[in-house]
Amino acid sequence: MAEAIFDLCTFFGTPSAEGGTGIASLITLLDRHRVSNAATLSTRALHYAAGEGNRETATACAAEPRLAPAFVLDPRTPAAAALHVPEGAALLGFFPATQNWPTDYAPVRGMLRSLAARASIPLLWEARRPGDATAVLSLVQDTGYTGPILLSGVSGEATLTEAVAVARESDAVYITTNGLRGIGEVAYVVGALGAGRVVFGSGAPVCSLGAALALIRHAGLTEEDRRQVLGENARRLLKNQSALGNPT
Amino acid sequence: MMATSDGAAEEIIDVHCGWGETPFAPGWSDAQQVQDLLLSRGIQSAFIASDLARRFDPGAGNTAVAEAVAQYPQMRGWLVVHPDHPAEASAQMRRYLYGDRFVGVALYPDPATGRPITLRAVQEVMVAYRRFARPLLIAAPSGEAMLHIAEIAREMNSTRIVASGMGGDDWRDAVDIAARPLNLHLDISGALCADKIAYAMQIMHGSRKLLFASGAPRTDPAAVLGLLDDLELSPEDRARILSNNAQRLFNLENDDALHGSHLRPLSSAPETAGEVGPTLDLLPPDE
């Protein structure tokens, strides 16, 4: 049976000499690897201006039904406190390492409290530095946020062990596969948490989609576990999301 | 074994693979388990380097590798030396490099500080190494490390040098730096980014200086092979990267144990172990 693959972590919009948003090349890549759906976010939102980039994401995903919009929450500006998120978010993302801010960061607490009062949308949380995953758990517990938390970018002994320990403390915590790369890492996470808590993400096109898929396919998972990791979990999480209303 | 577009078996040589357990790969110091896993990824031959030697104890680590490669004909070793200990390095070279089980010397950044290998640091060790006329592998986890490697390559211009890791996330700078020295080759381990291979082929005018390496067990070889699936490589380029360039660089063309019509499966057991492994069609008739 063919796997209906959902990639929870992709990017578009890296500036190039050819111009354009890069959505077409992302779609070509997904087609090449038979990935049926993906959550995607604008690199403009990640590296330059969250508001502009998130609007770019919304526009791109509205035109391409295979893509689900992931919006970047950037706590580094005073405007972030207003927490204006475009309608229709499938996923919200925090990227402390990429944007160079500490995970335990007062502006993030404010944003999470605001979010907790309005929705339980899944949060994709970059946790590639030691200590990030532990700090995320504290933040979520302190602010009362009840939505799913997807720890992203964990790899190797220090951060993977930490992320699994955090996920064992809270059923709301999931681990995405982007970042995993070593022999036995995928099998370890699935063995520790169950396949239902592991979600496929590639980080494409910055990171190789082919490499990310190969890791899952060679992880020695059962067919059922592989199906959950590669697509079913992401679909379940994004389907269950609450509508996110903005403050009036 | 993976197949080429015409259905023939694809030969893959992993020119830089680790040796030593991790919490997630607890069997990575068991030669049979390592061979079985590599074969499951389509890799028939591997050159292994001890993680213990790299991070803590060169003597004990190299001995463990010597024992493994003595029993498994399709594995060869990298002799790990620490340039800060030139007397020990020379003794290890004399002990292991006159035989054919080690392909050359491997150098890594300082395990305590991460300081990359520099020309000044390796000069004394390299004086002793030149006589063996073997390739030299130097880990290149960053663009800065590649700068030093290029300097070493220019100084040791008769030595074949493999920079392992393509500069990590600094791959673009690293490729630019590595393009010029004629004796400097790159293995494709490091960042799991397919663009770096396409970029290297563009800057280096083809695939002749690229080699397949996994860096296992810290990276699953399947992931590094997956990089190639992101690219539309010609069969010729793919074959060069996966094995042909390694055969040329390491003078393996006539090495029956490692490649060619006498190819044996990695999972076929060593004769000394008295076990019988699965057979492949490529086994010669008398085996």
Boltz contact constraints between the chains, C-beta under 6 A:
constraints:
  - contact:
      token1: [A, 157]
      token2: [B, 23]
      max_distance: 6.0
  - contact:
      token1: [A, 181]
      token2: [B, 219]
      max_distance: 6.0
  - contact:
      token1: [A, 181]
      token2: [B, 223]
      max_distance: 6.0
  - contact:
      token1: [A, 182]
      token2: [B, 24]
      max_distance: 6.0
  - contact:
      token1: [A, 182]
      token2: [B, 217]
      max_distance: 6.0
  - contact:
      token1: [A, 182]
      token2: [B, 218]
      max_distance: 6.0
  - contact:
      token1: [A, 183]
      token2: [B, 25]
      max_distance: 6.0
  - contact:
      token1: [A, 183]
      token2: [B, 216]
      max_distance: 6.0
  - contact:
      token1: [A, 183]
      token2: [B, 217]
      max_distance: 6.0
  - contact:
      token1: [A, 183]
      token2: [B, 220]
      max_distance: 6.0
  - contact:
      token1: [A, 184]
      token2: [B, 24]
      max_distance: 6.0
  - contact:
      token1: [A, 184]
      token2: [B, 25]
      max_distance: 6.0
  - contact:
      token1: [A, 185]
      token2: [B, 24]
      max_distance: 6.0
  - contact:
      token1: [A, 188]
      token2: [B, 24]
      max_distance: 6.0
  - contact:
      token1: [A, 207]
      token2: [B, 192]
      max_distance: 6.0
  - contact:
      token1: [A, 208]
      token2: [B, 192]
      max_distance: 6.0
  - contact:
      token1: [A, 208]
      token2: [B, 194]
      max_distance: 6.0
  - contact:
      token1: [A, 208]
      token2: [B, 226]
      max_distance: 6.0
  - contact:
      token1: [A, 208]
      token2: [B, 227]
      max_distance: 6.0
  - contact:
      token1: [A, 208]
      token2: [B, 230]
      max_distance: 6.0
  - contact:
      token1: [A, 210]
      token2: [B, 226]
      max_distance: 6.0
  - contact:
      token1: [A, 210]
      token2: [B, 229]
      max_distance: 6.0
  - contact:
      token1: [A, 210]
      token2: [B, 230]
      max_distance: 6.0
  - contact:
      token1: [A, 211]
      token2: [B, 192]
      max_distance: 6.0
  - contact:
      token1: [A, 211]
      token2: [B, 223]
      max_distance: 6.0
  - contact:
      token1: [A, 211]
      token2: [B, 226]
      max_distance: 6.0
  - contact:
      token1: [A, 211]
      token2: [B, 227]
      max_distance: 6.0
  - contact:
      token1: [A, 214]
      token2: [B, 222]
      max_distance: 6.0
  - contact:
      token1: [A, 214]
      token2: [B, 223]
      max_distance: 6.0
  - contact:
      token1: [A, 214]
      token2: [B, 226]
      max_distance: 6.0
  - contact:
      token1: [A, 215]
      token2: [B, 220]
      max_distance: 6.0
  - contact:
      token1: [A, 215]
      token2: [B, 223]
      max_distance: 6.0
  - contact:
      token1: [A, 218]
      token2: [B, 222]
      max_distance: 6.0
